[in-house]
Structure formats: C-alpha cells, structure tokens
Amino acid sequence: MAAALRRIQLGNALAAFGNGFTVPFLFVYVARVRDLGDGTAGAVLAAFAAAALLVLPFTGRVIDRSGPLVVVVIGAVSAALGALGFGLSTTAPAVLAASAVMGAGIAVLQPALATMIVWCSTPGTRSRAFATQFFLNNLGLGVGGLFGGMLVNEHDPASFTLLFSIEATMFLVLLAVLVTVRVARPVEAAAGSGAGAASGAARGSGWGVLLRDRPMVLLGVLGFVIFFACYGQFESGLSAYAVEVTHISTATLGTALAANTAMIVLAQFVVLRLVDGRRRSRVVALVGAIWTVAWLAAGASGLVHGAQAVATALLIGTYALFGVGETMLSPTVAPMVADLAPARLVGQYNSAFALVKQLALAVGPAVGGAIAAAGAWSSYIVMLVLCCLAVVGLALLLGRRLPERVDRPGSVVVARGGSPSGSGVEVPESAAETSAQGALSPEPAVRSGSGALSESAVLSQDAVAVCGAVPSGGTGERVAGAV
C-alpha cells in the first residue's frame, strides 16, 4: 500500500512541478509575448474553467465504471497536448483551443487521483495521504515557478515554448509513473456501505444518490464558500486590492504569494499532528475563523496611511494566514468527501466536489473583478468576512449531520446488524484495522443477532482490497492516479 501511494504522490508532484513552470506566466504569454491582447488572455482563463465545467459532470461515472486508469490516460495526454499547443500557438483561436484541451485534461485528472488515494488508504491514514498530496502540489508549483522564472524571457517567445514543452513532458512522465502502479479495486460493499447514504439511497444513479445525501450536499455548499472566499480571490480581487488599495508593488505581491506557499510547506505536517483525532467539522470551522481574521487584516492594510511598512506586513500576513487555513483543510475536507461516498461511487463524489471547486473558481474571480472595477473595496472586504463567518456556521451545522466515523475518524466503528431493533455494537476502529491486517487469513466476520454480516465486517473487507493487498493470483485492476 505504501509503495503504491508513494508512486501516486510522486507522479502528482512531478505534474505540479511542470504546471508551476507556466501557470504564473499564462496571462503575460498570451497578452504580451504573442501580442494577442488582454481580452484574449482573459478568454484563455475562462476557457480553462469552461472546459472543466463541461467534462467534470461525466468524469465520475467513467471512473466508477471503468477505473481511474482510463481517465488518467485521457487526462494526461490531453493536458500534454494542450500544453504543447500553447507553446506553439500564435493566433487567438489556437490559444483558446489549447486552453480548452489542457483545462479539460487537468480537470479530470484531479478526481482520478483523489479516487486512487481513497483506494490506497484507510479511514485512519486518509488524512495524512491527502495532506501529503496538498503539500507536494504546493511544493511542486513553487519550485516549478521558481525555475520557470529563471528560464523565461518576455522578449523571447522560444523561452516560453521551452516552458510549455517541459510542462507537457511532465504530464507524460506522470502517466508513465502511474501506469506502473498496481492497485486493487475495493470489494464492492453491500448497498448502503457508504457512510453518507442509507442502504436504500445507495441504489440508483450516481448523481441521484449524491443529491439525496444531505451531508454531502451540505459539504458541497460549504466547499463552494471556502473556495470562493480564498482561491477564487487570489488572482483577482485580493491581488487588485493589494496593488490598488494597500499600494504594494508587484514584487511585494510576489513575496506575499511566496509567504503563502512557504507557510503551507513549513506548517503542513505540524498542523496535521495538531488536528489528528479532532472533529473535522470543527477544524473547518476554525479555518473560517482564521480566514475572518485574514480578511480583517487585509481591510486594515488599506486603512493604514503613512505607514506603508505596517500595511505591507498586514497584507503579507493575510496571505500567510490563508496558508495556515489551507494546511488545516487538506487533511479534513477531501477525506470527508471520500468517507461519505458509497464504495461504488467514490469517483462520482470526488468529481462532484471537483466540479464545486471549479464553479467557485469561476464565480470568485468574476465577482472580485467586478467589485474591483467598481472600486467598492469596503463592500468587497465585508462580503468576504461574511463568507468566512458563513464557513464557521456551515461547518458547525455539518458536524451535527455527519456520521461519527466521518467527522472523527479513529473514534469508533458502528457495527449495525440486521436486527429489528436496529441496535448496534460499537467496535474500536483499531480492531477493524487489526482485522484488515489479517487480510490473507481473514478472521470470522462479526455477525449481528440475526446472523447478518455487520458493517464492520464489510469495512474490513474494504480495507483488505486496497493497494498491495491482492493475494497471489487475485484479480486486481491496474489503475493510476492523477494531478
């Protein structure tokens, strides 16, 4: 299991490294280097988002039916072709087409990787797995951006072609690494084995099951507000506010972004230890409180007159506080999505949540840009403070609706039998993990009073059928992860 997961994480880090070469320079490349204008550059970013929104509603079904390998091949090849097309394009239609192909490829890779991480982890190890993914993503993007900045020359289009060629190569390296990973598809759980769906709701189409899953729907709403209030503002409203209201230079803005990345890289595993064993919903609520302080600091930076150093420090502190919050979200939100999903619909749930993120990333910059154009900066700060307070309230509400083993993994596993009374037996999760460790010589399953297999027995079977747990001669599906 550990070896397979390390390969998936390695491929993810390499792809993020390649992506970091070009992401900071897309706008400049289209608008200045190819001399296609700011309007075309803006349309390129919109094409990224539009392509993702177009393909994600169908991605989950493909993952669940055919396995992530199919999606990885399509996504990695599409992203590579789109990146290479960017480097060679000289006209607006060509750049827009490359943007759409690349955006669709990257979008479908995300839920494929999330599904593989779920397959290669147990509820007890899932938080660390997703935190590691987030850490490597940011490290790869940061290092890639650093090297890209050293290689790029605004007056030499060939230097940009080199960057996009490196990015395309990294996507193909991602594919080459991940097709070597042999992972077993988890044993299909009985109807209703997912923590977020009742047994009757677990039957039916993927979207139908998901939309009837109230905790998952609420988590989707919470995720939209989170992404809108943070990532949706990074490259639009917050950047404009920093330059126009706080009056910092673009170089200092780069320092603020570096502070965000540095905070993530330095604090991720420290934060992971601190939140381990805590209720995930309360950790997310704390993120909302921290980001409220961050936006208040940003607002204060625009009110400090005659003390530019103080204003700059407040603004950089805003980005750093966002980084702290991000390190708390990585081991909580994605694992909640995974733990709520029925076993046969993990891809559907991951794709749906990726769609929510893309919607927020499309709406956030549009709203931020409109407010920036109107110069209504006070309203902008107030709106985002209210959004962060909404994160606090939604997270606490979600905590009251989540199953115990989703909100606080490692506490108990509820073994629900088929007895008419509906009573269950609480079994320590460590006991379930001990049962999983005896996968090749399984112990007798726990049974309820009526003789039906208990949920803990099903859980143990799921824990067995993960990375590296296929007995000799077993039927494991060879699949791979993504960006």
N, C-alpha and C positions, 0 to 999 in steps of 0.2 A: 504493500500500500504506500509506504513512504517513498520508495523509489519512483513509482508511477507519478505520485503527486509532485515530486521534485522535478520530474521532466516537464510536466504540465506548467509548473511555475517558471521553469527556465525558458520554455517557449514563449510564455506570456511576457517575461522580462525582455527578451530579445525583440519581440514585436514592439513593445513600448519604447525600447531604445531607438528602433528605426523610426517610429512615429514621432519621437521627440526631435528628430532631425528637421522635420518640415512644419510641424504644427505652428510654431511661433512665427513662421515666415510666409504662410499662405497668402495673407492679405497683401503684404508687400510684393510678393512674387507676381500675383495677378495684376494688381493695380499699377505697380511701378516698373517691374522688370519686363513684363510682357506688354506694358503700357495699354492695358485694357480698361482702366478707369476704376474708380471706387465703386461704382454701381455694379459692375461685373464681379468685383471682388466680394461684395455683399451677397450677390446672387449665388456665388460659389458656396458660401457658408450655408445659405438657405437650401441649396441643392443637397448638401450633406444631410441636413435634418430631414428634408422631404423624402429622400431615398430610404433613410432609416425607418421613418414612419410608415412607408409603403410596404416594406418587407417584414418588419417585426411581427405583425399580427399573424403571419403564417409560419413563422420560424419554429415556434414551439411545437406545433403538430409534427413537423418534419423531424425534429429532434426526438420526440417521444415515439414516433413510429419507426424511423429508420436509424436512429442513433446519431450522436453528435458528429461522427466522422464525415458523414455526407455534408453536413453544414460547414464543418471545418474546411473541407476541400473547396467547396464553393466560395466560402468567405475569404479564405487566404488567397486563392487565385484571383478573385475579383478585386480584393484590396491591392494586390501586387500590380495587376493590370491598370487599375486606376491611378496608382502612384506613378507608374512609368508613363502613363498617358499625360499626367500633369507635367512631368519634366519635359515632354516633347511637344506639348500643345502651344500654339501661338495665336489661336483665334478664340473668341468667346464661346462659340458652340462646342469646340473641342474641350476647352477647360471645364465647361459645365457638364459635359458628358463624363469626363474623367472624374469629376467631383461626385456625381451620382453613383458611378460604379464603385468608387472607393468607399463612399459613405455607406452604401448597402453592404459591402463586404465586411467592413469593420463592425457594423451594427449586428450582423448575425453571428459574428464570432463571439460576442460578449455572452449571450445566454448559453452558447455551446460550452464555453469554458466554465461558466457557473455550474452547469449540469455535471461536468466532469469532476469538479471539486466536490459536489454533493456525492457523487458515486464513489469517490475516493476518500470519504471521511465518514465519521460517525457523529452523532449529535455532540459528543464530548470533545471532538477535535475540530469541528467545523468552524468555530470562531477563529481559531488560530490560522486555519487554512485560508479563509477569506481575508484576514488581516495581512497575511503574508503576500497574497495576491495584490492587495492595495499598495503595500509597501514597495513591492518590486515594480509595479506600474509607475509609481511616482519617481522612484529611483531611476528607472529606465528613461522616462520622459525628461527628467532633469539632466542626466548625463548626455542623452542624445541631443538635447537643446544646446548644451554647452559645446559639444563638438560641432554641431551644426553651425553655431555662431562663429566658430573659428574658421570653418571652411567656406562660408557663404560670402559672396561679393555682389552687392546690389548692381554693380555695373558690368557683371559678367554672367549672362544667362547660363553659361555652361556649368557654373558652380552650383546653380540650383538644379540643373539636370542631374548632377552628381548626387545631390542630396536625395532627390526623389528615387534615383536608382538604388541608393543604399536602403531606403525605406522599402522598396519593392523586394529587394533581396532578403531583408529581414522577415518579411511575411512568408516568403518561400522557405526560409530557414525554420520559421515557426512550424510550418506544415511538415517539413522533414523530421523535425524533432518529435512532434506529437504523433505521427503515424507509427512510431516505434513503441508507443505506449500500449500495452495490452491491458484492457480493463474489462471486467465482467459486468454485464448489465445486472442491476439488482434484481433479486427474485421478485416477481410480481406479487405485491401484497394483496390480501383479501380486500374486498370492497370496503372503503372507509378507513383504510390503514393510515392515510394521511391525517396528521394532527388537526388540519384545518377543515376537514369535511366530514360530515356524518356519513354513515355507511350508505344511506340511500342517495345522498348527493354525490357520492363518488362515482356513480354510474352516469354515463352520458358524455356529451361532447366536452372538450377541454374548456372552452370559453363558458359554457353553461355551468360547469362545476365551479369554475373560478368566481363567476359573478354571484353565485349563491353562497359563496364562502365569505361571510361577513367580516371576519377578522382580516382576511386577505384584501378585501375591498377597502377597508379602513386603512390598512397598511399602505395600499396604493395611494390613497388620498394624502396620507402623511408623507409618503415618499415624494409626491409631487411638490408639496410645500417645501420640503427640505431642499430639493434640487433647485426649485425656483429661487429660494432665498439665498443660496450660496453659489453653486456652479453656474446658474443662469445669469448671475450678475458679474462674474469675474472678468469677462472680456467685453462687457458692455457698460452697464450703469456704474458699477463701482470704479472701473478704470477711468471713465469720464469724470466722475465725481472727484477722484484723486487728483486729476490734472487740472480741472477747471475750478474746483472749489477749494481743495486743500492746497493747490498750487505747487504740487511737486513736479519734478522733471520726469521725463520718460525713463531716464536712467534709474531714478529713485523708485519708480514704479516697478522696474525690473528687480530691484532689491527687495521690494515688498513681496513680489511673487516668489523670489528665492527664499524669503523667510518662511513663507507658507510651506514650500517643499521641504525646507530644512527641518521645520517643526514635525512634519509627518515622518520623515526619515529617522529623526533622532528619538521621537517620542512613541512611535507606534507600538513597540513591544513592551515598553514601560506601561503604557496605557492598557495594553492587553492584559497584563498581570493584575492591574488595578480593577478592571471591570470583570475579570473572570469570576464566575459564580454569582454575579449581581443580576438582578432582573433587567433584561434587555430593554424593556419599555421605559424603565426609569433612567437607564443610561441615555437613551434617545431624548428623554425629557430634559436631562441635564445639558445635552448638546444644544437644545433650544435656548436654555438659559444662558449658556456661554455665548452663543451667537447673538443673543439680545444685547449683551454687553459689548460684543464686537461692533454691532451697528451703532450703538450709542457712542462708542469711541470714534467711529468714522464721522458721525454727526458732529461730535465735539471738535474734531480736527478742522472742520470748516468754520468753526466759530472762533478759533484762536487767531487773533490778529496781532501782528508784531512779534510773534514768537514762532517762527517757521520751524525751528528745531522741534518744538513741542508738538506742533501739528503733524510734522513728518513722523515722529515717534508714535503718535496715536494711530496714524494710518498704517504704519508697518505693524503695529500691534494688532490692528484689525485683521490683517492677513494671517498673522501668527495664531490668533485665536480661532480663526476658521480652520487652520491646520489641526489644532487640538481637537476641535469638534469632529473633523474628518477621521482622525485616528480612533475616535470612540464609535463612529458609525460603521466602520469597516468590519468589526467583529460582531455586530449586532443586527443590522438591517438585512443584509443578504442571507445570513443564516436563518433569520426568521422566515424569509420567503421560502427557503429550502425546507425548513421543518414544517411549515404549514402545508406544503404541497403533497397531495396523494402520490404514492410511489410511481404510478404510471404517468403522472402529469408534471414531473419536475421541470421538463423543458418548457411546457406551456406557462407555468408560473414564472420561471426565470425570464422568458421572453416578454410576458406581460409587464413585469416590473421594469425591464429594459425599455419597453415602449413608454411607460410612465415617465421614466427619466428623460427620454428623447422629447416628449411633449413639453416637459418643464424647461429643457434646454432650448426649445424653440420659442416658447412663450416668454421666458425670462428675459432674453436679450431684446425681444421686441418691445416689451413693456419698459425695460430700462432705457432703451434707446429713445422711445417716445417721450419719457419723462425728461431725459437729458436734453432732447431737442426743445422742450418747452421751458427748460430751466427751473422746473418745480422741484428743487432739491430737498426742501424741507418735507414736502409730501413724500418724496422718494424714501427718505430715512424713516419717516413714520410708518409707511407701508411695510417696510422690511422688518422693523421692530415688531409690528403686529404679526407678521408672518412667523417670526421666531417664537413669539408667545403662543401662537397657534400650534406650533410644533410641540411645545410643552403640554398644552391641553390635549391634543390629539394622541400624543404618546401615552399619557396617563389613562386616557379613555381606552386605548388599545390594550393596555396592561390588564384592564378588567375583563377583557374579552378573550385574551389569549389562553390556550391550554397551558397548564403549569410547566410541562416539559419543553414547551416552545419559548416561554418567557424566561424561564430559569432552568436551562439545561444542567443536568448533573444533580438535580434535586431528587426526583422520584420518577419512576415509570409506572403509570397506572395500568394494571393488568385487568382489562374488562372482559369478563367471560360472558357467556350467553345465558346466564341465569335470569329468570324472570324478574327478580328483584332489582337487577341492574347493578348490584353491588360489586365492588372490585377489590383487588388486593394491591396495595402499594408495594412495589419492589424497588430497592435502591438501584439506581442506574448502573452502579458499578457491577451489580450482579448480572445485569443484561450484558455488559461488556465482557464479563468473565465467560458467559455462555458463548459470546461471539468468538472469543479466543479459542474455544474448543471446536472451531468450525469443522475441521476434518473428521472429528469424532463427536458429533453433536450429542448433547445430553438429552434425556427425555424432555419433551415440551411440557410447560406448565399448563394445566387444564383447569377450567372452571368447574363449578359444581355440576354443570350439565354435561361435562365431558368435551366441550368445545375448546379448540385451541385458543389460548389467551392472546391478547395483543402483544404482551411481552415476548411470546414465542415468535410471533410474526416479526417483531422488531429484531430479535436475534437472528432470524433468517436473513433479513435485510442487511444486518451488519456483516454477515458472513459473505454475502455476494457483492463484495466491493473489490477495489484494486488488489491484485495479487492473491485473492482468496479462491481462485478457481482450482479445484483438485486436478491432478494429472488426468488428462483425457476428458476434462469438462468442456462445456460449450460456452466459452467466453467470447464476447463480441469485441473486436478490435476497433477501438474508437479513439478519439483525440479531443483535445481542448482547444481554446482559442483565446483571442485577446480580450 
